[in-house]
Amino acid sequence: MQQTDPDAVLRDFGRLVRERACLPADRRAPGPLRTGVDLGTANIVLSVVDGAGRPVAGASFPSTVVRDGIVVDYVGAVSVVRRLKAELEERLGCDLVQGATAIPPGILPGNAKAIANVVEAAGFEVADVSDEPTAAARVLGLRDGAVVDVGGGTTGISILKDGQVVFTDDEATGGTHMTLVLAGALGIPIAEAEARKTDPAAADEVFAIVQPVVEKMAGIVTRCLAGHQVETIHVVGGACSFDRFVPLFAKRTGRVVVRPAEPLLVTPLGIALYGNAGALAGRAS
């Protein structure tokens, strides 16, 4: 990858997704295009990279076909992935053959197989299945440190040492739990609570209500880090997007906490980087 700044890479990818654009063919590195399929609790995201691991295109669709790493609507999941695949193929002017996906750490083998089956049924050759925080670490170029993926349904953590994953865990606390707390506190429907949670104008009000959920997440991470020499935590996922999330997490864990650009898109992009873990220069943390 020509760019070695993860934030610059992520901003490029975010622009491609929002503008429904793609990197022109004459600017792509040689080699087959690789696709990452992120079956999230709140969104399904497809990411495409070139032979150098550089973002080429991406597409996202809000969906509830997967909950906490479990496919609850197989037909719906296949339909969404197939539709996004066709959209990207039309945009790129070529077929997308190989695809990878990721699962929360600690998921049961049967659930992991179901997620891979969705990707295959949508028309991909399944090339890789990794855990979500480890996929995020590929984008961040981490060799040492911790990655915490605060997703819609779960909080996953991976600890890396010398480029190897030495610990993974996952707990059922995430953005969905924030929404449930918000709906209960305000006495509003779940859909309305979800919309308010993602409204920047309501961020301060919302965070004051969901702060106990964030504190629980921090407690989970602190427990997982016990016995490991980790100074810096890298947080990714849509649920960590609040401005007050990072300082609170740092206070509760006693570590430096870093949130990259486009935190919602880190894991989806990392999934596509299978076989190319060194795409970004490794950074000690």
C-alpha positions as CSV (number, residue, x, y, z in Angstrom):
1,M,0.0,0.0,0.0
2,Q,1.4,3.4,-1.0
3,Q,0.0,5.2,2.0
4,T,1.3,4.2,5.4
5,D,-0.9,6.4,7.5
6,P,-3.9,4.4,8.6
7,D,-6.0,7.5,9.1
8,A,-5.3,8.6,5.6
9,V,-6.2,5.2,4.2
10,L,-9.4,5.1,6.2
11,R,-10.5,8.6,5.1
12,D,-10.0,7.5,1.5
13,F,-12.1,4.5,2.1
14,G,-14.8,6.5,3.8
15,R,-15.0,8.9,0.9
16,L,-15.3,6.0,-1.5
17,V,-18.2,4.6,0.5
18,R,-20.1,7.8,1.0
19,E,-19.6,9.0,-2.6
20,R,-20.4,5.6,-4.1
21,A,-17.1,6.0,-6.0
22,C,-14.2,3.7,-6.9
23,L,-10.5,4.1,-7.5
24,P,-10.0,4.3,-11.3
25,A,-8.6,1.1,-12.9
26,D,-5.4,2.9,-14.1
27,R,-4.6,3.8,-10.4
28,R,-5.0,0.3,-9.0
29,A,-2.1,-1.9,-8.1
30,P,-1.7,-5.2,-10.1
31,G,-3.3,-8.3,-8.7
32,P,-6.8,-9.6,-8.1
33,L,-9.3,-7.5,-6.2
34,R,-10.2,-8.8,-2.8
35,T,-13.4,-8.2,-1.0
36,G,-14.2,-8.1,2.7
37,V,-17.8,-8.8,3.9
38,D,-18.6,-7.5,7.3
39,L,-21.9,-8.9,8.6
40,G,-22.5,-6.5,11.4
41,T,-25.3,-6.2,13.9
42,A,-26.4,-2.8,12.5
43,N,-24.8,-2.7,9.1
44,I,-23.5,-4.9,6.4
45,V,-20.4,-3.4,4.8
46,L,-18.5,-4.7,1.7
47,S,-14.9,-3.4,1.1
48,V,-12.7,-3.9,-1.9
49,V,-8.9,-3.5,-2.0
50,D,-6.4,-3.9,-4.9
51,G,-3.2,-6.0,-5.0
52,A,-1.4,-3.6,-2.7
53,G,-4.2,-3.5,-0.2
54,R,-5.3,-0.1,-1.1
55,P,-9.1,0.7,-0.9
56,V,-10.8,0.6,-4.2
57,A,-14.5,0.7,-3.4
58,G,-17.0,0.0,-0.6
59,A,-20.7,-0.2,0.0
60,S,-22.9,-0.2,3.2
61,F,-26.4,-1.1,4.0
62,P,-28.3,-0.9,7.4
63,S,-29.4,-4.4,8.3
64,T,-30.5,-6.5,11.3
65,V,-30.0,-10.0,9.8
66,V,-27.1,-10.7,12.2
67,R,-27.2,-10.4,15.9
68,D,-24.0,-10.7,18.0
69,G,-22.3,-12.8,15.4
70,I,-25.3,-15.1,14.8
71,V,-27.2,-15.1,11.5
72,V,-30.9,-14.7,12.4
73,D,-32.1,-14.1,8.8
74,Y,-30.1,-16.3,6.4
75,V,-32.1,-15.5,3.3
76,G,-32.1,-11.8,4.1
77,A,-28.3,-11.7,4.7
78,V,-27.6,-13.5,1.4
79,S,-29.9,-11.1,-0.4
80,V,-28.2,-8.0,1.0
81,V,-24.6,-9.2,0.4
82,R,-25.6,-10.3,-3.2
83,R,-27.1,-6.9,-3.9
84,L,-24.1,-5.0,-2.6
85,K,-21.8,-7.3,-4.5
86,A,-23.7,-6.6,-7.8
87,E,-23.6,-2.9,-7.0
88,L,-19.8,-2.9,-6.6
89,E,-19.2,-5.0,-9.6
90,E,-21.2,-2.6,-11.8
91,R,-19.3,0.3,-10.3
92,L,-15.9,-1.4,-10.8
93,G,-16.7,-3.0,-14.2
94,C,-15.5,-6.4,-13.2
95,D,-16.5,-9.5,-11.2
96,L,-15.6,-9.9,-7.6
97,V,-14.5,-13.5,-7.0
98,Q,-12.8,-13.9,-3.7
99,G,-14.3,-12.7,-0.4
100,A,-13.4,-12.8,3.2
101,T,-15.4,-12.3,6.4
102,A,-14.9,-12.0,10.1
103,I,-16.6,-13.1,13.3
104,P,-16.6,-11.9,16.9
105,P,-14.0,-13.6,19.0
106,G,-15.2,-16.8,20.8
107,I,-18.1,-17.4,18.5
108,L,-19.2,-21.1,18.2
109,P,-18.0,-23.0,15.2
110,G,-21.5,-23.5,13.9
111,N,-22.2,-19.8,13.9
112,A,-18.9,-19.0,12.2
113,K,-19.8,-21.6,9.5
114,A,-23.2,-19.9,9.0
115,I,-21.5,-16.5,8.4
116,A,-19.1,-18.1,5.9
117,N,-22.0,-19.8,4.2
118,V,-23.7,-16.4,3.7
119,V,-20.7,-15.1,1.9
120,E,-20.4,-18.2,-0.3
121,A,-24.2,-18.2,-1.1
122,A,-23.9,-14.6,-2.3
123,G,-21.4,-15.7,-5.0
124,F,-18.0,-15.4,-3.4
125,E,-15.2,-17.9,-3.0
126,V,-14.6,-17.7,0.8
127,A,-10.9,-17.0,1.2
128,D,-10.6,-16.2,4.9
129,V,-12.5,-16.0,8.1
130,S,-10.8,-14.1,10.9
131,D,-11.9,-12.5,14.2
132,E,-13.0,-8.9,14.0
133,P,-10.5,-7.1,16.3
134,T,-7.6,-8.9,14.5
135,A,-9.0,-7.7,11.1
136,A,-9.0,-4.2,12.5
137,A,-5.4,-4.5,13.6
138,R,-4.4,-5.1,10.0
139,V,-5.6,-1.7,9.0
140,L,-3.9,-0.1,12.0
141,G,-0.6,-1.8,11.3
142,L,-0.3,-3.0,14.9
143,R,2.2,-5.4,16.2
144,D,1.9,-4.7,19.9
145,G,-1.1,-3.4,21.7
146,A,-4.8,-4.0,22.1
147,V,-7.7,-3.5,19.6
148,V,-11.2,-3.2,21.0
149,D,-14.0,-3.5,18.5
150,V,-17.1,-1.9,19.9
151,G,-19.8,-3.2,17.6
152,G,-23.5,-3.2,17.5
153,G,-24.0,-6.3,19.6
154,T,-20.7,-7.1,21.2
155,T,-17.4,-5.7,22.4
156,G,-14.4,-7.8,21.1
157,I,-10.8,-7.4,22.2
158,S,-7.6,-8.8,20.7
159,I,-4.2,-8.4,22.3
160,L,-1.1,-8.6,20.0
161,K,2.5,-9.1,20.8
162,D,5.2,-9.1,18.2
163,G,2.6,-9.3,15.5
164,Q,0.9,-12.4,17.0
165,V,-2.5,-12.5,18.6
166,V,-2.0,-13.7,22.2
167,F,-5.5,-13.2,23.6
168,T,-9.0,-12.7,22.3
169,D,-12.4,-12.3,24.0
170,D,-15.9,-11.0,23.3
171,E,-18.7,-9.8,25.5
172,A,-22.4,-9.1,24.6
173,T,-22.3,-5.4,25.2
174,G,-22.4,-2.9,22.3
175,G,-24.3,-0.3,20.4
176,T,-27.5,-2.2,20.6
177,H,-27.4,-2.1,24.4
178,M,-26.9,1.7,24.2
179,T,-30.0,1.9,22.1
180,L,-32.0,-0.2,24.6
181,V,-30.9,1.9,27.6
182,L,-31.7,5.1,25.7
183,A,-35.2,3.8,24.7
184,G,-35.9,2.8,28.3
185,A,-34.7,6.1,29.8
186,L,-36.7,8.3,27.4
187,G,-39.7,6.0,27.0
188,I,-39.4,6.0,23.2
189,P,-39.5,3.2,20.6
190,I,-36.3,1.3,19.7
191,A,-36.2,2.8,16.2
192,E,-36.5,6.3,17.5
193,A,-33.8,5.7,20.1
194,E,-31.5,4.4,17.4
195,A,-32.0,7.5,15.3
196,R,-31.4,9.7,18.3
197,K,-28.3,7.8,19.2
198,T,-26.7,8.5,15.8
199,D,-27.8,12.2,15.7
200,P,-24.7,14.4,16.3
201,A,-26.9,17.2,17.6
202,A,-28.1,14.9,20.5
203,A,-24.7,13.4,21.3
204,D,-24.2,15.0,24.7
205,E,-27.6,14.2,25.9
206,V,-27.4,10.6,24.6
207,F,-23.9,10.0,26.1
208,A,-25.0,11.1,29.5
209,I,-27.7,8.4,29.4
210,V,-25.6,5.6,27.9
211,Q,-22.5,6.3,29.9
212,P,-23.1,3.3,32.2
213,V,-22.9,1.0,29.1
214,V,-19.5,2.5,28.1
215,E,-18.3,2.1,31.7
216,K,-19.3,-1.6,31.5
217,M,-17.3,-1.9,28.3
218,A,-14.3,-0.4,29.9
219,G,-14.6,-2.8,32.8
220,I,-14.7,-5.7,30.4
221,V,-11.5,-4.5,28.7
222,T,-9.7,-3.8,31.9
223,R,-10.4,-7.4,33.1
224,C,-9.1,-8.8,29.8
225,L,-6.0,-6.7,29.9
226,A,-5.0,-8.0,33.4
227,G,-1.7,-9.8,33.2
228,H,-0.8,-8.3,29.8
229,Q,1.6,-5.4,29.3
230,V,-0.5,-3.1,27.2
231,E,-0.1,0.6,27.3
232,T,-2.4,1.7,24.4
233,I,-5.9,0.6,23.4
234,H,-7.1,1.2,19.9
235,V,-10.9,1.5,19.8
236,V,-12.9,0.9,16.6
237,G,-16.6,0.4,15.7
238,G,-19.5,2.7,15.4
239,A,-20.4,2.7,19.1
240,C,-17.1,4.4,20.0
241,S,-17.9,7.5,17.9
242,F,-19.0,9.8,20.7
243,D,-16.6,12.5,21.5
244,R,-16.7,11.7,25.2
245,F,-16.1,8.0,24.7
246,V,-12.3,8.1,24.4
247,P,-11.6,10.2,27.5
248,L,-14.0,8.1,29.6
249,F,-12.5,4.9,28.4
250,A,-9.0,6.2,29.1
251,K,-10.0,7.1,32.6
252,R,-11.7,3.8,33.4
253,T,-9.0,1.6,31.9
254,G,-6.0,3.6,33.0
255,R,-4.5,3.3,29.5
256,V,-3.9,5.6,26.5
257,V,-6.9,5.2,24.2
258,V,-6.7,6.0,20.5
259,R,-9.6,6.1,18.1
260,P,-8.7,6.1,14.4
261,A,-10.4,8.0,11.6
262,E,-13.7,6.4,10.4
263,P,-13.9,3.9,13.3
264,L,-17.0,2.3,11.8
265,L,-15.0,1.3,8.7
266,V,-11.8,-0.1,10.3
267,T,-12.9,-3.7,10.7
268,P,-14.7,-3.9,7.3
269,L,-11.5,-2.7,5.5
270,G,-9.3,-5.0,7.6
271,I,-11.4,-8.0,6.6
272,A,-10.4,-7.4,2.9
273,L,-6.7,-7.3,3.9
274,Y,-6.5,-11.0,4.4
275,G,-3.1,-12.3,3.4
276,N,-1.8,-8.8,3.4
277,A,-1.3,-8.1,7.2
278,G,1.7,-6.0,6.5
279,A,-0.1,-3.6,4.1
280,L,0.5,-0.8,6.6
281,A,3.7,-0.3,8.4
282,G,3.7,-1.9,11.8
283,R,3.6,0.4,14.7
284,A,4.5,-0.4,18.3
285,S,2.0,0.6,20.9
